[in-house]
Every structure is written in structure tokens, then in C-alpha cells.
Amino acid sequence: MSITKEVTWNGISSITAIPELGIGTVTRRLLGVHRGSFLDIPGRDGANYFSDKRGMRSITMECFVETSDFSAAPPNPRRDAIKAVADWLDHEGQYDLVISDEPGVYYQAVLVEPPDPEEWREFGVFTLEFLAQPYSLAFATTVITYSATVSHNNTFDPALDVYCYPTITITPTNGTITSLTLDVNGYQLSWTGTVASLSSLVINSSIPRISNGVVTDTQVTGAYRDAASAFATMSGAFPILTADANNYVIFNLVAGTATAFTVTISYRKRYRR
């Protein structure tokens, strides 16, 4: 069998699922597609441009199956291998896609164009096409935890290539919070309510959502789970971490009895890989 890349789709390795499968050239679109828009203004040159975040990114793979023999009548090893490929691919949602030529990252992807294999004797040749979110994601989350007072400024380098959406958890350790402000790189947020001592206020920018209780999106991927929502008394903007060495988090207690707090910043790095 030829040397092949290993692709893990929805947690299942291509090598384990289909030993006859070879994966060769993988092509990734350099960036997510353009989603901005132009508005023509009569009497003016050109157009007004309205920018937007990038859209999906295509990933294609040149593939083949190769069996050791060929039989025109069942059992047919080539047909069995093609069926195994179909079984491996047939998942309708968005799943994690890991490709061995980019270790340490994964893509959130959807199989969009099921292939039409060209089959002959021991061989079947086809191209897989996925659409992925515009940036790949680190396998592991990054977690920064520190102690804060009623007025605290923490500056740090998140070591990012691409901006990302963190989860910030604020836990009073010796009293309550009834009102606070948070400024992260100029994204300012205010909140009022009641956080009991040793309970937590969870500010999740990935969803985005504020909850009073425990972290439910533990992988920092924007997964939504029902919890004690605390949206109603929030105003301002959710925090964003930037690809800059001097990110900052300014926390101020406006009202409450606590004087000591634990602040945890959790985020998953994103890449253009």
C-alpha cells in the first residue's frame, strides 16, 4: 500500500476504518471566502464597501482505494472498500476534521460534495470536498488564572495568530458581586445581579452568553447548553482577544461585599493553517 496521509473525521481514523484508502494531495483555500458587499452610489465613482467576517473555507483531498485483488463477482474487494469509505464519510453535521500534514490543529468541517468514484479492477479514484470554518483550531484550550482585587488590571500576551473569543469566569472568594464592569481590549461590559461567594459569573464570547453558575462550554467552542442565563442585566460588548502582545483585562467591582476574586480566561487558539 502506498504511503498515505491520515485523516480523522468525526473521531474515526481513515487508516483504521479503511486500510485500502490512500489520501494524497490536500488543497486548502488560503482564507475563508469573501462576504463583504458593495453598494453602487449613483453619481459617484466606484462603490461603497461594507466589510464582513470571512465565510467558509474549502478543503479538498485527492483519494483512491487500492485492493490486493479483483473479483467481478461478489465478494468484490474494491466495492467493499468503496462502501467502507461511504460508511466513514456518512455524517450529516459539522464535525472535527484532523489531517496528519497539519499536526496539532483541527477543522470544524462539513462534507459538502459526496464524490463519484471512478472504479476499475482493483482501483477506485475520487476527490473529497469539505467546507470548513475559516480558521483551524488548537487541540487544547489555553487557560490563564489569576487573583484579582476590587479594581484590577491584568496585561498579558495570549500568543495568538488570529483574534479569538474567550470565556472569562469571575469568582468572588470572600463575599458577593452585585455589579461589575469588565474592559477587555476596549470591549466594555457592565453587569448587575447577584453572584454568591464561591459561585461564578461566566462570560462566554463564543456563544455569546452570560450565565451565573458553572462553565458549560468547557471546550470553548461555542457549544450551547441550558444554564442560568444572566443576559437581562448585561450591557456593552463581549470580550475579544487580539493577536497583540499587550492584551488587557480590567475588572472593577461596582457593588458587592467581596474583596478577593479569581479570574479565569479560557480560549482556544485559531490559525490560518
SULDA-V281836 format. One record per helix or strand of 2 or more residues. SS is the DSSP state (alpha for helix, beta for strand). FROM is the first residue (numbers start at 1). TO is the last residue. If there is no record, write none. Layout:
ss=SS from=FROM to=TO
ss=SS from=FROM to=TO
This chain:
ss=beta from=7 to=9
ss=beta from=12 to=13
ss=alpha from=14 to=17
ss=beta from=21 to=28
ss=beta from=37 to=40
ss=beta from=47 to=50
ss=beta from=57 to=66
ss=alpha from=77 to=89
ss=beta from=95 to=99
ss=beta from=105 to=113
ss=beta from=118 to=120
ss=beta from=123 to=132
ss=beta from=136 to=138
ss=beta from=142 to=148
ss=beta from=151 to=156
ss=beta from=167 to=172
ss=beta from=177 to=184
ss=beta from=187 to=195
ss=beta from=200 to=204
ss=beta from=209 to=212
ss=beta from=234 to=236
ss=beta from=247 to=255
ss=beta from=261 to=267
ss=beta from=270 to=271
